Amino acid sequence: MKRLGIRRKTLVTLLGVAVPSLLAFSALIIGSIALILQQNASRQVSSLAERSATSLAEMVGRSQATLTTMATSPEVEDYLAALASGDHARLAETLRRLERTFLGWQKLDPTIQAIRLIDPAGNVLVKIKEGEIVPATGPTRPPFSLPAVHSVAGRDFFQAALRLPRHGVLISNLERGKIEEEETFCPAMVRFATPLTGPDNSRVGVLVVNVWGEQAGRLINRLIAEDEGSAFLVERNPADPQRNGIYLFHRDETCEFGDQTGSRRTIFDDYPREITSAWLNHDRGIAGDPRTKDILAHAYYSPYGLRDRGWVVVVNARRDFFLGPLTTIGRRTALWAGVVLILALAASLFFARSLTRPIQDVVEGIRRMEKNTAERIPEGSQDEIGFLAGEINRMADAIQHNAEEQLRVEEHIRDTEKLASIGEMAAGLAHELNTPLGNIKALAILARKGIERGECDRQSLAGDLDDIVDQAGKCSGIITGLLSFARRSEARPTPRDPASLMGEAMALVRMRAEKKAVRLTCNDPGRLPSLLVDGDQLPGLCQHPAERNRCRAGRKSKHDASSAGGRGADRFPGQRQRHRHGTPGPDLRPLFHHQGGGPGDRPRPFGELRHYQRHGRKHHGGVATRRGRLLHGLPAGGRGERSMSRVIVVDDDPLACRILTRMLGPDHQVVAFGNGEEALAHFRQYGAEIVLSDLKMPRLGGMELLARVKEINP
């Protein structure tokens, strides 16, 4: 027995809800924590960068204060007084005292790399470098005729310092120094210079202090630990493309001062353009590296007081460090999610079992009811499932009662429909019997007239009597078929032709079908093997299916007479004709009629007529010709009698043609044809005043024939 899939569906549904919910909740928690951690890290990194820029400003401020203090010291004042006195010996003594004073200054401040005193001509008169006095061993030079250490007269930095105002301070680029005649560079440093002014306000020299740049490097490296990230100092100087974006300090020393070392390495080689553009255009900012997801914070400081020239402190915080706690949180979240998932699975199994067991009982009860309609489902529980079982039981009782009632009603309907069918067929029977009875009456009238006129010989009278017997036999066959259809009888199978059986069955319901605008068609399959069937009961089986197959059908009557130019010529297919008394005309074929274009209908051969001709029977003026298979020709008067109307009779029933020809022959020129095509060809060549045609013929129907006649002669 197939088991229900509710348990599996319930489990899948609950898991389908629980698992995505847990995943979404976990992702939300992890994402929120990651965002919080990133925001906190961003604030910390940004604060580090700003504090570093502040420390650089303090370092530069201390160096400037040291230079200003030196320039206003008593020793420098004595030097200026000696220059003003012009005493050469006093000036030399003053320079020696300055050397000792500058040496003491350097020992007190380890950030000072060198101190130099330069005369207005660029001669270095005093130089203290890295704790030692550099003696002036060079030749004496103007303007003071004193020996010099070396000359810096051509240096741009010296010339710019001479042009400074009184107590002004000039700060150089942060760069590596280089001594003449040496290939290696000194460590990075910054030069601070201020002009010395005499009593007459003239420039008498320049005092220069070199400050070690490594102090700034230590400050940068202390900002963040190596495992947490990195920090570096970058120069902003768009006016000098060689220095713009170079690294001033970096943990990787090979990338520092690329303009001097020849490496040419800049921040543009290591970071995206949108990030470096922010560093070189904004004083503060924080961004994320799109490649590594690291946090990059920067702060700008300019010792020159310019917005387009200065130093940028950059702190790079590694994502792995500031999101490190996220890994632990993720593991714990996954652990709790697994616990919740297991609990949800257990709850779903319990719920599915408690739900599916009662439903399974209901299903099994329904299956028992399928085998035995008296079975009912036990109503054990008082919940919704028990209520459902009770409703199913009540529905089964109602269905069983309705089924029994339906069987009784259907039996009654079958009897009623059969009686109704017999009643409807009675109308068709009256119409169908009218046709052969009319033929019998017409033959009898013609025979009597012939006897009265003495024009009827024994052979012609015998032929008319044979036709009367034939028509009476048709009436008998119609009544016999109706009785066979109406009676209840045991099956008596006999070999029958399938095509003739279908023709008879469809003829039984033709009129009823045409009243409901249903057209019955049956394609001729050729010769088929005989079937062992009950020919009397088979038509009854075909009646009801034939009624239900509806399609379009043109409404037709037995005959339609049209006079050229008369009112009858205005009728077209589908129009209903009316009798004088206003009742609808017979616009449908008779119920058992043997003519028409429906299934089983075939054109009647003209052998019967030729049989009469071969035996010398008189046809009252009719002749037979090859052209158009003319059944009856012109009357004895011949074609010269123009006063007689020309009448074309078209019918595929030879007897109908003979009767109409004999009735109209004395007063009209009658030409009869067995199909519409031959009649149309004759009319097209010779014309006629009256065309009397059957409606349903196998090759060209009457309405279509009359329509073509009107086209030829409106």
N, C-alpha and C positions, 0 to 999 in steps of 0.2 A: 504493500500500500504506500502510495506516495505521501511523504510527510510534508507538513507545512513548513514554509520557509520564513515564518514570522520571527522565530527565535534568531535566525541568522540575520534577518533584516533589522530586527531591533538592536542586535549587537552591533551591526555595521552602522546603524543610525547613531546610536549613542557614542560609539567610537569616532564616527565622523564628526560629531559635534564636540566631543571632549578633546580629541587630539588637536584639531585646529585651534580650539579655544586656548588650550594649554600652550601651544606654540605661539599663538598671538600674544598671550599674556606674558610668556617668558621673553618674547622679543620686545614687548613694550617695556618690561622691567629693565632688561639689559640695555635697550636703547636709551631709556631715561637716565640710568646710572652712567652710561657712557657720556651722555650729554652733560650731566652734572660734573663728572670728572674732567671733561674737556674744558668746561667753563672755568672750573677752579684752576686747572693747569694754565689756562690762558691768562687768567688774572695774575697768577704767580709769575709766569714768564714775563708778562708785560711789566710787572712791578720790578723784576730783576733788571730788565733793560733800562727802565727809567732811573733806577738807583745807580746803575753803572754810569749812565750819562751824567748824573749829578756828581759822582765821584771823580769823573774826568774833569768836570768843571772846577771842582775843588782843588785837584792836583795842579791844573793850569793856573788857578788863582794863587796858590802858594808859590809857584815858580815866579810869577809876575811880582809878587810881593818881595821875594828874595832879591830879584834884580833891582827893584826900586830902592830897597834898603841898602844894597851895595852902592848904588849910584849916589846916594846921599850920605854915605859914611864919612867920618872925618878923614880917613886916609885918602879917599877920592877928592875931598875938598882940598887937602894939602897938595895933591897932584895938580889941581887946577890953579891953586895959588902959585905953585912953583912955575907952572907954564906962564903965568901972567908976569912973574918977576923977571924971567929970562935968565935966571941963575942956573947954569948948566949943571954945576955940582949938586945944587939943591934938588934939581929935577931927577938926577940919577939916584940920589939917596931916597927920594920919594918913591921911585919905581921899585927899589929893593924892599921898602916897607910894604908896598902894595902886594908884592909877591907873597910875603909872609902872611899878610892879611887874607888874601884870596885862598891861600892854602888852608888857613884855619876855617874859613867858611866852608870849603869843600868837605873837610873832615866832619864838620858839624852836620852837613846835609848830604847823605850818601846818594841822593837822587841827582846831584850835580856831577856831570861828567867832565866839564872843562869850564874855565873862566878865562876870558881874553880882554885885554885892553888894547885898543887900536887907535892910532893917531889919525888925523884928518886925511893923510895921504894913503891910508890903508896898511901901514906898517904895524905888525903885531909887536907891541913893546913888552907886554907881560902876558904869560900863558901858563895856566895851571891845568894839568891834565891828569886825571885819574890818580890824584894824591901826590903828584910830583910837579916840581917847577921845571919848566922847559926853558933853558937858558937862551938868552938872546946872543947868538954867536955870529950873526950876519953882519955885513958891513953897515956903517953908519949911513943913514938916509935922511933926506930932508923931510919935514921942515925943521925937526928939532936936532938933527945931526946926532941921533942916538942909534946904537945897534938894534936890529930887529930880529925876531924869531923867524918870521916869513912875512910875505905880503899878501893881502886879500883885496887889493885895490880894484881888481876886475870883477869881484863877486857882486852879483845883483843884490844879494841880501845886504851887503855892506852899504851899497849905494842907496838902497831904500831906507836903511836905518838913519843915514845922514839927513835924509829929507823929512824925518819925523819931527813933529813939534816938541817943545820942551816937555820932559817927563813922559813922552810917548813910548810905547812898547811895541816892538815888531816881533811877531811869532812866525817862524818858518814852517814848512811842511814837515810832517812826521816822516822821516826817511832815514835810511842808513847813511852814516858818514863814511868819508874816504880820505885817507891821508895821501898827500902827494908822494909820488914814487912808490906807492903800495898798490897791489892788485886787489887785496881783500877789502871788504867793507867792514866798517865798525858796526856795532849794534845800533839799533834804531834809536834816534834821539830827536829832540826838538830844540831849536835855538831861540832864545829870547834876547832881544837887543834893544838898547835905549841910547839915544845920543847924549853926549856930554857937552855942556854949554859953558863958555867962558863968561867973565864979567861983562864983556861987551855983547853978550848974547850971540856970539859966534860959535860954530860947531868946532870943538877942539878934539873930538874923538868919539868913539863908540865903545860901550861896555857890553860884552856878549857873554851869556851864560848858556851852556849846553846842558840839557836835562835828559837823563836816560829815559828812553821810551819803554824799557822793559818793565818799569813800574806800572805803566798802563796795561802791558801784557799780562802781568800777574793779576791785576785787578780784573781783567776780562776773564781769565781762566778760573778765577775763584767764584765766578757767578753761578756756575752749574757744574756738577760732577760729570765726569766723562761717561759713566754708565747712564746718566740721565739725559745727556745731550751734549751740546757744544755751544760756544759763544765766540764771536769774532768781531773785529773792528774793521770797518770799511770806510773809504774816503769818498765823500761826495764832492765832485769838482768838475761839473760839466764844461767849464771853460778850458780845462786841460784834459783832452781825451786820453792822454797817456796815463793819467793818474785817476781818472774817474772810474770808480768801481773796483779799484785794486784792494787787496787784502792788506791791512796794516798790521794786524795781529791775528794769528790763527794757530790752532794746535798743530796743524801740519805746516811747519815752517817753510816747506818748499814752495808754498804758494804765496808767501809774503813778498811785498814790494816787487811785483812782477815787472814794473817799469824799469827797475834797477838791475834785477838779476837776469833779465832776459826771458823769463818764463812766460810773461805776458798773460798770466792767469788772472782772471777777474771773476766777479760774481756772476757776470753774464754767461760764463761757461758752465756754471754749476746750478743755477736756479732759473725757473721760468721767467719770461719777460714781464708778466703781470706782477710778479713779486718784486723783482729788482726795480721796476718802475715805481712801486710804492716806497721802497727804501730811499730812492733818490729824489722823491718829490714830496713826501709827507714826513712831518716831524715825529709822529707817533703812529703806531699801527700794529695789528696782529692779523696773521693770515695762516692758512693751512697749505702745506706743500701737497699739491695734487698727486705727486708720485709716491710719497712715503706716508702721507697723512700726518706728518709732524707739525707741531705748532711753531710758528716763526713770529717772534715779537721784535720790534725795533724801536730805538729812540735816537733822536738826532741831537748832536751838540756841536756848536761852532765856536772854537776859541778865537775866531777872527771876527765874530759878530755878524756873519753873513748867512743868508739863507741858502745860497748856492755853493758854499764852500765850507766843509766841516767834516765831522766824523759821525758815522752811524754805528751804534752798538746793536748787534743782532744776537738774539738768544734763540737757539734751535732746541726745542724740547722734544725728545723722541717719543713717538706714540706708544711704543712698547712699555715705556716707563710710566707715563701718566695714566695709561689705561691698564696697568698691571693688575690692580685690584679687580678689574672687570673679569679676568679669567677665573678667579676664585668665585666670584658671584655667579658667573655662568655655570660653573660646575655644581654649585649648590642649588641653583635654580633647576638645572636638569635633573638632579637627584629628587627634589621635591615633585617635579613634574612627573617623574616615573612613579613615585608613590601614589600621586593622585590618579594617574592613569590606571594603575592596578586596582585601586579602589573603585574607579568607574567601571572597569571591566567586570569586577565581581558583582557590582550593583546591577549592571546590565544583564548579566547571566541570570541573576535571581529574578529580575523583573520579567525577562523573556520567558523563563520557565513558568512563573505564576500566571502569565498571560496566555501562553500557547497551550497549556494542558486543557483548560476548559474549552478553548476553541477547537482543539483536536477532538474532544468528545462530541462537540456539536457537528463537526464534519463527519465523524463516523456515524452519528445518528442519521444524518442526511443520506449517507450512502446506504444505510439499511432501509431507509424509506424508498430509495430507488428500486430496491429489489422487492420490497413488500410495502405497498401503499398503506397498509394498516399500521405499520410501525410508526412510533413517535419518539421524539428525543426526550430523555429524562431531564426534568427541570430541577437539578440538584441545588445550585447556588441561588442566592437572592440578589446577586449583583447584576451588572449589565449583561453578562454572558447568559445568566439564567433567564433574564427578560427576553433576550434574543431567541433562546431556545423555545420559549413559550410562544413568541410571535411566529416562529417558523412552523410550530405545530398547528397553530390556528390557520396560517396560510395554507398548509397542506390539506387541512380539512376543507377549506374553501375551494381549493383547486380541485380536489376530488369531487366535491359536490357539483362544481361548475362543469367538470369534464363529463359527468354522467348526464347533466342537463343538456350539454352541447351535443352529445350523441343523439339524444331524443330529438332535439331541434333539427339537427342535420338530417335525420331520417325523414322528419316531416317536410323539411325544405326540399329534399330530393323528390318526394312524392308530389309536392306542390309544383315544383319546376317542371316535372314531366307532364303534369296535367296542363300547365301553362304552355308548354311547348306544343302539346297536341292541339290546344286551342288556337295558338298562333298558326300552326300548320293547317288548321281547318280553313283559315282565310286564304292561304296559298292554294289549298286543295280546290277551293271553289274557283279560284282564278285559273288554275291549271286545267281543271276539268272543263272550264268554259272554252278553252282553245280547241280540243278535239271535238267537243260537242258542237262548237260553231262550225268546224270543218264538216262534220256530219250533216249539219243543217244546210250548209251551203251546197254540198254535193247533192243532197236530196232535192233542193230547190232547182239546181241546174238539171238534174235528171228529169224532174217533173216537167220543166219547161221544154226540155228536149222532146219528151214524150208528147206533150201537148202540141208542139210544132211539127212533130213527126220527123225530127232531125236526129233522133237518137236510135242508133241501131243496137242490136243485141250485144255486140262486143263492147261498145262504149258504156252501155249500161252495166255490163259485168265488171268493167274496170272501176266505175264509180262505186259499185257495191263492194268491191275489194278494198277500196280506200275507206269506205265507211266501216268495214269490219276491222281494218287496221287501226283506225282512230278509236273504235270501241275497245279494242285490245289495250290501247294505251291507257284509256280510262280505268280499265280493270287492273292494269299493272300499278297505277298510282294508288288506288285504294288498297291493293294487296300490300304494297310497301308501307303504307301508313299503319295498317293493322299489325304488320310484323314489328314495327317500331314500338307500337303502344303495348303489345302483349308481353307478358312475362313468360318466357319459355325456357326449356332446358337447351343447353348448347348442343348444336348439331354441326360439327365442323365438316366442311366440304371443300374441295379444291376450287379456288377462285382466283381470278386475275386481279393483281393489286391495283392496276390503273383503273379498272372498271369499278372496283370497290370504293376507291377514293372519289371517283366521279359521282357515284350514287350517294356517298356520305355527304359530300359537299353540296350536292343538289338538295338534300334534305334541309339544309340550313341556309341556303342561298338567300331566300327572301328575308328571313329573319336577320341575316347579316347585313343585307343591303339596307334594311330599315334603320340599322344602327351605323350606317356609313362605313361598313367594313367590306373591303374587297378581298375575295378569296381567289388565290392563284395556285396553280399546280403545274409545275414544269413536267413535260412529258419525258420520262426517263428511258423511253424505248421499251423493248420487250423485257419483261421481268418474269422470273419463275413463279409458278402458281403457289399460293399459300393455302394451308389447311386451316380455315377460319369459319366462324359462324357468320355468314353473310347477313343474317337478319339482325344480329346484335352489334356488329361492328359499327354501323352508322350511328347508333345511339352513343357509342363511346366517343365518336368524333364531333358530336354536336356541341358540347360545352367548350372544349378547347377552341373550336372554330369561332365561337362567339366572342372570345376574349381577345383575339388577335385583330385589333382595330387598325385601319389605315384609311387613306382617302379612297373614295369610290364615287365615280360620276353617276348621277341618277339618270336612268334610262327607262323608256317605255317600249312597248312592243313595236309599234310602227309610228312614223311621223311623216305626214304628207306636207309638202312645201310647194306652193305655187310660185313660179318665178315672178318676182315683184309683188307677191301677196304678203299677208300678215304672217303666214307661217314661216317665211324666209327670215324673219327677225329673231327666230329662236336659236339659242346656242346651247352647247352642252352645259348641263348643270341646272337649266331652267326647268321649273315645274309647270306642267300644263294643267289646265282646269277644264272640267266638263261644263256644260251649259248651266247646270244647277249650282255651280260654285263649289263643288266638292273637289278635293285633290284628285288629279288624274292618276292613272296607273303608271307612275314614274319608275317602278322597280320591276324586275323580271319576275315571272311566275315562280312559285316555289319548286315545282317539279318539271319545269320546262326543259325540253330537250335541246333548245337552241342557245345561242349566246357565246360569248368569248371567254367564259370561265373555265375552271379545271374540268377536264373530261369532255368538254365540248369539241366536236370535230365537224368540219363541213360535211354536209350530206352529199353523197355522190349523186350524179345525175344518171346513173345506170337505170334507175326506176323509170325515168322519163323515156330514155331510149328504148327500154323494154316495151313501153306502150307504143312507141313509134314503129318498132319492128313488127309488132303484131297488128299494125294497121289501124290503131285507135285514132279516132278523130279528136282534134284539139280545138275545134271551133275557131279556125283561122290562124292558129299558131304554127310556126315553122321553126325548124332547128337549123342553125348555121354554125360554122366553125368559128366565125369572128365573135369574140367575146363570150363564147359558150351560150349563145342565145337560146333560151328555152322556148319562147313563143315569139313568133314574128308578127308582122303586120297583118291586119285582118284582110279578108278577101277583097276589100276595096282597093288595096295596093297603095303605093306611095303617092299616087296622083290625087287622092281624095284629101285636099288641103283643109276642108271644113272640119275634119275630125282632129281632136287634140292628140298630140303625141305624149304618150305616157311611158315612163321607164319604171318597171317594177324590179326591185332588188330584194332578194330574200334567199338565204342559204337552204331553205326548206323547199324541195321541189313541189310538194303538194300545195303549199301556199302559193307558189308562183302559178301553178296550173289553175287553181281556183280563181285567183285574181285576174288572170289573163282571160279565162272563160267568161267572168262576170263583166269585165270592162271591154272585151274584144268587140262586141257588136257596135259600140258607140265611139271607140277611141282606137288610135293606132298604138298598140301595146308592144313594148319590147321588154323582155324579162332577162335578168342576169342573176347568177348564183353568188356573186361577190361584188363589193363596192368598187374595186379597181377597174373591172371590166365595164361596169356601168358608167364610171367617170370618164373612161376613154371614149365610150359611145357618145356621151353627152358633149364632150369637148369637140367631137367631130360633127355631130348631127343636131345637137340641142334637143329640147323637149319643153312642153308647157307644164307638165306635172312629173314630179319624181316621187314615187311611193316606195319607201325603203324600210327594211327591218332595222332596228337600232343596234343590236349586237350581232356582229358577224366576225368571222375569224380573221379576215385580212384587212378590211377597212370598214369601220363601224358606220352606222347610219348618220349620226350627228356630224361626224367628220366628213362624210360624203356630202351631206347637204351644205356644210360650210364651204367646201371646195366648189360646189355647184354655184353658190352665191358669189364666190370670187370670180368665176368665169362669166356668170350672167347675173349681176346684181338686181 
